[in-house]
Amino acid sequence: NAGVTQTPKFQVLKTGQSMTLQCAQDMNHEYMSWYRQDPGMGLRLIHYSVGAGITDQGEVPNGYNVSRSTTEDFPLRLLSAAPSQTSVYFCASSTFGSNQPQHFGDGTRLSIL
Amino acid sequence: KQEVTQIPAALSVPEGENLVLNCSFTDSAIYNLQWFRQDPGKGLTSLLLIQSSQREQTSGRLNASLDKSSGRSTLYIAASQPGDSATYLCAVSSGSQAGTALIFGKGTTLSVSS
């Protein structure tokens, strides 16, 4: 099983550029989410989705955009990259239920120059 | 606002020692608490999940307990090994739907020397 797949693994951007971080899961999970991990800050929720066509904001949504057209895919878009968005980004998925763990991808390491 | 704190931030022990990692949270209204392991440059691996109605979960040398009323959880690692060296993250789920948004602690970085 592939689980949660994130691409690319590494990316360097210049300030003002846009890009899309890809996330795909093959477990038919309804819930998908994006986190960013920064030194000293822990993981913080950016956006999440409870199903195709439904998205909502997390703790730190500014500068990011998401959509969920299929159950499998949940891309994260940086509209105009800023140095403050340099971080490691993780995608996670799960099915609903208090006994269901969340599954994480290996992350995308993004540097904004 | 839910806040999760992990103590200590770092821990170094010799191989074979039993150890306890601590996690505390401010709002007892949670669906579950999860412990994750993160190796350098890698993603998060779920170790144990404790539902709010449970008191503990065990997997091999790992045992996690939950005291929801006091807002505390502990992860007990028995007979530690160098391969246990990693960062351990505690996270609580207290979103509007069960099993959704996680609030993370900043982690405890464990180093086990041989």
Contacts between the chains, C-beta under 8 A, distances in Angstrom:
chain1	res1	chain2	res2	distance
A	4	B	43	7.9
A	31	B	97	7.7
A	31	B	99	6.7
A	31	B	100	5.7
A	33	B	100	7.6
A	33	B	101	7.0
A	35	B	102	7.9
A	35	B	104	7.9
A	40	B	106	7.0
A	41	B	106	7.4
A	42	B	89	7.7
A	42	B	104	4.6
A	42	B	105	6.4
A	42	B	106	4.3
A	42	B	107	6.9
A	43	B	89	7.4
A	43	B	91	7.7
A	43	B	102	7.6
A	43	B	104	4.3
A	44	B	104	7.7
A	45	B	101	5.5
A	45	B	102	7.2
A	48	B	100	6.7
A	48	B	101	6.2
A	50	B	97	6.4
A	50	B	100	7.1
A	58	B	101	6.6
A	90	B	43	6.2
A	90	B	44	6.9
A	92	B	44	7.9
A	92	B	102	7.8
A	94	B	99	5.4
A	94	B	100	7.8
A	95	B	99	7.2
A	96	B	97	6.2
A	96	B	98	6.0
A	96	B	99	5.2
A	96	B	100	7.6
A	97	B	98	5.9
A	97	B	99	5.3
A	98	B	31	4.2
A	98	B	32	4.9
A	98	B	51	4.9
A	98	B	52	6.6
A	98	B	93	7.3
A	98	B	98	4.4
A	98	B	99	5.9
A	99	B	32	7.1
A	99	B	49	6.7
A	99	B	51	5.4
A	99	B	99	7.9
A	100	B	49	7.8
A	100	B	99	4.7
A	101	B	34	6.1
A	101	B	46	4.1
A	101	B	49	4.8
A	102	B	34	7.1
A	102	B	46	6.8
A	102	B	99	7.5
A	102	B	102	6.4
A	103	B	46	7.1
A	104	B	36	7.7
A	104	B	43	4.5
A	104	B	44	4.1
A	104	B	45	7.6
A	104	B	46	7.9
A	105	B	43	5.6
A	106	B	42	6.1
A	106	B	43	4.2
A	107	B	42	7.5
A	107	B	43	5.4
